[in-house]
Amino acid sequence: MLIPFQPKKRTLQELKQLILGLTMACPFDQTNPTSCQLCEFRKLDLKERFQWTSRLTLEEAETIWANHEQCMLTREDMTHHEGPAELNGHNHSTRHANP
């Protein structure tokens, strides 16, 4: 019998650390796609990004992380079907908040 996949429940601190890492660049291709929910945050200096992530609530952090995971799955799936050139400019996540 197969057990359904259940994503790991992360603590707020873990999510904040992961999201801070995401504000450096997209882990998919190390760029800053304009369609990314974190595009504008990547333009801030490191201190401002750190301050922003430190203020995230658990709900906000979980939403940002879920959007990121969905985007990564979508982009990975698209590379198998279309190729990387077609990924540019596609909106694969919902913008979450303003910096």
Contact map, one row per residue, 1 for C-alpha under 8 A:
111000000000000000000000000000000000000000000000000000000000000000000000000000000000000000000000000
111100000000000000000000000000000000000000000000000000000000000000000000000000000000000000000000000
111110000000000000000000000000000000000000000000000000000000000000000000000000000000000000000000000
011111000000000000000000000000000000000000000000000000000000000000000000000000000000000000000000000
001111100000000000000000000000000000000000000000000000000000000000000000000000000000000000000000000
000111110000000000000000000000000000000000000000000000000000000000000000000000000000000000000000000
000011111000000000000000000000000000000000000000000000000000000000000000000000000000000000000000000
000001111100000000000000000000000000000000000000000000000000000000000000000000000000000000000000000
000000111110000000000000000000000000000000000000000000000000000000000000000000000000000000000000000
000000011111011000000000000000000000000000000000000000000000000000000000000000000000000000000000000
000000001111111000000000000000000000000000000000000000000100000000000000000000000000000000000000000
000000000111111100000000000000000000000000000000000000001100100000000000000000000000000000000000000
000000000011111110000000000000000000000000000000000000000000000000000000000000000000000000000000000
000000000111111111000000000000000000000000000000000000000000000000000000000000000000000000000000000
000000000111111111100000000000000000000000000000000000000000110010000000000000000000000000000000000
000000000001111111110000000000000000000000000000000011010000100000000000000000000000000000000000000
000000000000111111111000000000000000000000000000000000000000000000000000000000000000000000000000000
000000000000011111111100000000000000000000000000000000000000000000000000000000000000000000000000000
000000000000001111111110000000000000000000000000000010000000100110000000000000000000000000000000000
000000000000000111111111000000000000000000000000110010000000000000000000000000000000000000000000000
000000000000000011111111100000000000000000000000000000000000000000000000000000000000000000000000000
000000000000000001111111111000000000010000000000000000000000000000000000000000000000000000000000000
000000000000000000111111110000000000011011000000100000000000000000000000000000000000000000000000000
000000000000000000011111110000000000000001000000000000000000000000000000000000000000000000000000000
000000000000000000001111111001110000000001000000000000000000000000000000000000000000000000000000000
000000000000000000000111111111111000000000000000000000000000000000000000000000000000000000000000000
000000000000000000000100111111100000000000000000000000000000000000000000000000000000000000000000000
000000000000000000000000011111000000000000000000000000000000000000000001001000000000000000000000000
000000000000000000000000011111100000000000000000000000000000000000000000000000000000000000000000000
000000000000000000000000111111110000000000000000000000000000000000000000000000000000000000000000000
000000000000000000000000111011111000000000000000000000000000000000000000000000000000000000000000000
000000000000000000000000110001111101001001000000000000000000000000000000000000000000000000000000000
000000000000000000000000010000111111001000000000000000000000000000000000000000000000000110000000000
000000000000000000000000000000011111001000000000000000000000000000000000000000000000000010000000000
000000000000000000000000000000001111101000000000000000000000000000000000000000000000000011111000000
000000000000000000000000000000011111111000000000000000000000000000000000000000000000000000111110000
000000000000000000000000000000000011111100000000000000000000000100000000000000000000000000001111100
000000000000000000000110000000000001111111000000000000000000000000000000000000000000000000000010000
000000000000000000000010000000011111111111100000000000000000000000000000000000000000000000000000000
000000000000000000000000000000000000111111110000000000000000000000000000000000000000000000000000011
000000000000000000000010000000000000011111110000100000000000000000000000000000000000000000000000001
000000000000000000000011100000010000011111111000100000000000000000000000000000000000000000000000000
000000000000000000000000000000000000001111111000000000000000000000000000000000000000000000000000000
000000000000000000000000000000000000000111111101100000000000000000000000000000000000000000000000000
000000000000000000000000000000000000000001111111100000000000000000000000000000000000000000000000000
000000000000000000000000000000000000000000011111110000000000000000000000000000000000000000000000000
000000000000000000000000000000000000000000001111111000000000000000000000000000000000000000000000000
000000000000000000000000000000000000000000011111111100000000000000000000000000000000000000000000000
000000000000000000010010000000000000000011011111111110000000000000000000000000000000000000000000000
000000000000000000010000000000000000000000000111111111000000000000000000000000000000000000000000000
000000000000000000000000000000000000000000000011111111100000000000000000000000000000000000000000000
000000000000000000000000000000000000000000000001111111110000000000000000000000000000000000000000001
000000000000000100110000000000000000000000000000111111110000000000000000000000000000000000000000000
000000000000000100000000000000000000000000000000011111110000000000000000000000000000000000000000000
000000000000000000000000000000000000000000000000001111111000000000000000000000000000000000000000000
000000000000000100000000000000000000000000000000000111111101100000000000000000000000000000000000000
000000000001000000000000000000000000000000000000000000111111100000000000000000000000000000000000000
000000000011000000000000000000000000000000000000000000011111110000000000000000000000000000000000000
000000000000000000000000000000000000000000000000000000001111111000000000000000000000000000000000000
000000000000000000000000000000000000000000000000000000011111111100000000000000000000000000000000000
000000000001001100100000000000000000000000000000000000011111111110000000000000000000000000000000000
000000000000001000000000000000000000000000000000000000000111111111000000000000000000000000000000000
000000000000000000000000000000000000000000000000000000000011111111100000000000000000000000000001000
000000000000000000100000000000000000100000000000000000000001111111110000000000000000000000000001000
000000000000001000100000000000000000000000000000000000000000111111111000000000000000000000000000000
000000000000000000000000000000000000000000000000000000000000011111111100000000000000000000000000000
000000000000000000000000000000000000000000000000000000000000001111111110000000000000000000001100000
000000000000000000000000000000000000000000000000000000000000000111111111000000000000000000001000000
000000000000000000000000000000000000000000000000000000000000000011111111100000000000000000000000000
000000000000000000000000000000000000000000000000000000000000000001111111110000000000000000011000000
000000000000000000000000000000000000000000000000000000000000000000111111111000000000000000011000000
000000000000000000000000000100000000000000000000000000000000000000011111111100000000000000000000000
000000000000000000000000000000000000000000000000000000000000000000001111111110000000000000000000000
000000000000000000000000000000000000000000000000000000000000000000000111111111000000000000010000000
000000000000000000000000000100000000000000000000000000000000000000000011111111100000001000010000000
000000000000000000000000000000000000000000000000000000000000000000000001111111110000000000000000000
000000000000000000000000000000000000000000000000000000000000000000000000111111111000000000000000000
000000000000000000000000000000000000000000000000000000000000000000000000011111111111001000000000000
000000000000000000000000000000000000000000000000000000000000000000000000001111111111001000000000000
000000000000000000000000000000000000000000000000000000000000000000000000000111111110000000000000000
000000000000000000000000000000000000000000000000000000000000000000000000000011111110000000000000000
000000000000000000000000000000000000000000000000000000000000000000000000000001111111110000000000000
000000000000000000000000000000000000000000000000000000000000000000000000000001111111111000000000000
000000000000000000000000000000000000000000000000000000000000000000000000000001100111111100000000000
000000000000000000000000000000000000000000000000000000000000000000000000000000000111111100000000000
000000000000000000000000000000000000000000000000000000000000000000000000000000000111111101000000000
000000000000000000000000000000000000000000000000000000000000000000000000001001100011111111000000000
000000000000000000000000000000001000000000000000000000000000000000000000000000000001111111000000000
000000000000000000000000000000001110000000000000000000000000000000000000000000000000001111100000000
000000000000000000000000000000000010000000000000000000000000000000000000000000000000011111110000000
000000000000000000000000000000000011000000000000000000000000000000000000000000000000000011111100000
000000000000000000000000000000000011000000000000000000000000000000000110011000000000000001111100000
000000000000000000000000000000000011100000000000000000000000000000110110000000000000000000111110000
000000000000000000000000000000000001100000000000000000000000000000100000000000000000000000111111000
000000000000000000000000000000000001110000000000000000000000000000000000000000000000000000001111100
000000000000000000000000000000000000100000000000000000000000001100000000000000000000000000000111110
000000000000000000000000000000000000100000000000000000000000000000000000000000000000000000000011111
000000000000000000000000000000000000000100000000000000000000000000000000000000000000000000000001111
000000000000000000000000000000000000000110000000000100000000000000000000000000000000000000000000111
